[in-house]
Amino acid sequence: MKSLRCLVPFVIVALLLAGVRYFVAASVAQAATCTVTTPADSGAGSLREKLADVTCDTIDFAASLAGQTITLTSQLEISRSMTIDGRGLSAPLVLSGNRAVRVVKVITGQVTLAGLTLTHGATPAGITGCLLGYRCGGGLLVNTGAVVTLTDSSVVSNTAAYCGGGINNQGTLWVLNSTIADNVGYCAGGILSGDGEEVTLSTTLVVRDSTFSNNRASSLDASGGGAILIGPGRLTVENSAFQNNSTRLENNGAGGAIFAYADLPNKLTMLVRNSLFTHNSAFMGGALYTYGTDLTLEGNLFAENTARDQGVVLISGNMAVTNNTFSGNTNPGYEMLVAWQGVLTMTNNTLSDNAAARYGGLYLVQNLTATLRN
């Protein structure tokens, strides 16, 4: 009996270890990588089938799908954490909304979209607002609470009946090493981060090592954001390029590249670092328009942007502007760089070869405390 009692602890340990091995094996079995084998919109081997399979945590693609197009009859919906990875293909896989439907909607979860092209997505006309996502985000809609990383991908040639021609982010979105191009929205041609003109939803948008080009906000009234429009929350842009983005050059279209704003008590914190803004245009804020932001501009080049009336760069709030170059920008209306309503600190910036019909290169106005160094 004594020897049996001595064996009991070893038996218990063995059983526990067996349980751990079973748990690990079961977890590995559940975390499956599933491979799409057909460009068909539905059916066996399709991307839509794999999205419906709850055992698929990672979806990749057969080599035969390199450069092929999946043409959708309805949007793809993602409602759990997962990765869709096309980076193993020799040419990107294309997901097309066929100019009739949105391409992807992320409902919930932490989702990575990698090595994909989202194109020809569209949202329907006749339904108001962005809060339910109906008319916003032709290529991609990120729901409130969802976290999406878009990496090594392209979002091109999408349209929205309202805002966010390419993307509407209502949660958290990371855009890494990607291209956002040739998208059109009533406001926010490239990305709308928020709920549009309601300006109530706080979001997070991070852009790194990416290119925004030829995106357009087509609004006939005072709106804008050719490449990006963001309301309350946080915007970070680093090592990226904004080229040939635009709003309409009449009716107060604002922010040819970026339009960022927040009304009290809401708050927007914005960092733009080591980025290029060139050949963007708007009625006011040809490259950049901010309102009510805590803004840091650091190490950027603003060159050959155009405004029709006010400010190629028009900023307000608490502003730290350091080591930037403003060169070759033009405004046949009033001024090149306008700062107003807030606290401005400018350090070691270069303003050269800019042209404005009135007030010159830098115009400081309306309830502003300014410190200029170097």
C-alpha positions, -999 to +999 in steps of 0.1 A: +000+000+000+029+024+008+044+018-026+011+025-043+007+058-024+042+068-037+030+062-073-001+084-070+017+118-076+035+104-107+001+091-121-015+125-115+014+143-133+012+119-162-025+125-166-020+162-165+007+161-192-016+139-213-044+165-209-020+193-220-009+173-250-045+167-260-054+204-255-024+215-276-032+190-303-068+200-304-059+237-306-035+230-335-062+210-353-086+239-349-062+265-362-062+254-399-048+270-430-073+266-458-064+270-495-086+286-521-084+266-554-109+283-577-117+318-588-154+311-587-175+334-564-190+304-545-189+267-543-163+241-534-128+255-531-139+292-533-129+320-511-165+325-499-166+288-489-134+292-468-148+323-451-178+303-440-156+275-426-150+284-389-119+262-388-101+284-413-079+309-394-056+315-423-067+315-460-041+313-488-044+306-525-033+279-549-005+290-572-028+287-602-048+317-590-019+342-594-032+373-613-067+359-615-099+377-606-127+366-583-158+385-595-183+389-566-221+390-568-223+401-531-198+415-506-175+392-488-182+393-450-157+385-423-170+380-387-141+365-369-103+370-364-084+356-394-058+363-421-064+362-459-029+361-474-022+363-511+015+371-507+026+337-518+013+343-554+036+354-582+010+381-591-017+396-569-052+380-567-079+405-576-112+407-557-137+427-579-171+441-569-179+443-606-189+479-601-221+466-584-212+456-548-188+464-520-158+441-520-152+433-483-170+440-451-152+432-418-179+429-391-158+420-361-125+405-351-088+412-358-083+406-395-053+408-418-057+413-455-024+408-473-012+406-509-047+414-524-062+439-549-096+452-540-112+469-570-144+480-587-163+479-555-194+502-552-220+511-526-257+518-534-273+552-539-304+563-521-296+553-486-284+581-462-255+582-438-224+561-430-232+548-395-247+516-408-221+515-436-246+514-464-233+541-487-196+542-475-165+522-483-167+509-519-137+486-515-137+479-478-158+486-447-143+482-412-171+480-386-169+497-352-148+475-329-131+456-357-093+459-362-080+454-397-044+454-411-042+460-448-007+451-459+011+447-493-023+453-510-040+477-534-074+493-531-080+508-566-109+521-587-137+518-562-166+542-557-190+552-529-224+568-533-215+588-502-181+588-485-150+566-486-147+556-522-120+531-514-124+524-476-147+534-447-130+527-414-153+528-384-129+509-361-091+506-363-073+503-396-036+499-403-025+505-439+010+492-445+030+491-477-001+495-497-016+515-526-048+535-524-055+549-559-082+561-583-110+559-559-140+583-559-164+593-531-188+622-525-164+630-497-132+611-489-121+596-522-096+572-507-104+566-470-131+579-447-121+572-411-153+579-391-190+583-399-188+611-424-204+645-419-220+633-386-185+636-369-194+616-339-174+583-342-139+581-329-115+559-350-079+550-354-061+551-387-024+543-391-007+547-426+029+536-431+050+532-463+020+536-485+010+556-516-023+576-522-027+588-558-055+601-580-082+598-554-110+623-557-138+637-535-166+649-558-188+668-533-206+699-546-207+714-512-182+721-483-166+687-478-135+671-491-106+648-483-093+637-517-072+609-501-083+608-465-110+623-444-109+617-407-130+629-377-123+624-340-097+599-330-061+593-340-043+596-374-007+586-379+010+589-414+046+580-418+069+575-448+040+578-473+033+597-505+002+617-515+001+626-552-026+640-575-054+637-550-082+663-552-115+678-542-136+701-563-120+735-568-152+753-560-178+754-533-154+751-504-140+716-512-113+711-485-081+690-481-069+678-515-049+651-498-061+651-461-091+667-444-090+662-407-113+678-382-130+675-348-154+697-330-153+700-292-156+681-270-143+656-295-105+654-301-083+644-330-046+637-326-026+637-358+010+629-367+024+633-402+061+624-405+086+619-434+059+620-461+055+636-495+026+658-507+027+668-543+003+679-570-027+677-547-055+703-552-086+717-534-106+749-531-089+754-497-062+734-481-048+721-514-026+695-497-038+696-461-068+710-441-070+704-403-095+718-378-094+713-341-065+689-341-034+683-320-011+682-350+025+673-355+041+678-389+077+666-390+101+661-419+076+664-447+078+678-482+049+698-496+056+706-532+036+719-562+002+716-545-026+740-555-055+758-537-081+779-554-089+802-525-074+796-490-042+780-480-023+752-498-018+741-462-045+753-438-042+742-402-057+750-368-054+736-332-023+728-313+004+726-340+040+716-340+056+721-374+092+710-376+118+703-403+093+706-432+098+720-467+071+740-485+082+746-521+066+755-554+030+756-541+006+780-557-027+797-548-043+823-571-066+833-542-050+843-509-021+826-491+001+795-491+004+784-455-024+795-431-024+788-393-053+799-372-071+794-338-047+777-316-010+774-306+016+771-334+053+763-330+073+763-362+110+752-360+135+748-388+111+749-418+119+760-453+094+780-474+106+787-509+093+795-544+057+795-533+032+819-550+000+834-535-021+863-548-023+879-513-007+877-479+024+858-491+038+824-479+028+823-443-004+839-429-012+838-391-047+848-382-075+846-356-068+838-320-034+823-326-003+822-304+027+816-327+064+808-320+088+808-350+123+794-348+151+792-374 
